[in-house]
Amino acid sequence: MAIDPREQEAIRTVTERLKSTYSDTRTPDEIEAAVAAAHASFSDRRVRDFVPVLVERKARTALDSASG
């Protein structure tokens, strides 16, 4: 299933926001991996409207828990 361009842009925005937030504690690769893993976990969901918000929450949780 192809990802809607609006969703792709929202995920890019989430990634950039998290890079800014976690720049002191995480590498860009770690952040991108957390976002990719979170996004992949919602790949089977039919309703896509809230996926970017859910991805950001899940990625933040992963990044926070990985930091101790």
N, C-alpha and C positions, 0 to 999 in steps of 0.2 A: 504494500500500500504506500503510495506516494504521500509525503508530508506536505500539507498545505503551506504555501509560502508565508502566510501570516504567522503560522505556528513556528516555522523555521526562524523567522525574524524575532519572535518573542523568545525563543530559546537562545538565540545569539545575545539578546539583551540581558537575559538572566545570566548567561555565562560572563558577560562583561561586568555586570553588577557584582557577581560573586568574586571575580578577579580583583575588583577594586576593594571589596570588603576583606578578603582573605590574603591580600598581597603580602602582608607581613609574616604569615604563618604557612602558606601553601604555595606550591609552584603552579604556574598556569596549567601544566600537564595534569596535576592532581585535580585541579578544579574542573578542567574539561572532562576528565574521566568520571568524576562524580556526577556531573551534569549528564553525560552520555549514559551512564548506568541508570540514573533516575529516569531519564527520558525513555530508555528501552523498557523499563518496567511498566510503562503505560502504553506500550505499542499495541496491545490488543483491545484497548478501550475504544468503544464506538463514539462516545461523546467526547469531543476534543477541546471544548471551550475552556476548560479549567486546567488542562494539562500543563501549560507553562507555570502556573502558580504552584501546582502540586510538585512539579519537577524542582522548582526552586526550594520548596520546603524540604523535600527529600534530600536534595544535594546539601543544603545547609546542615541538616541533621548528620549526614555522613561526614561532612567536613569538620563539624564540631566534635563528634564522637571520636574521630581519628586524631584529634589534637589533644585528647586527654580528658 
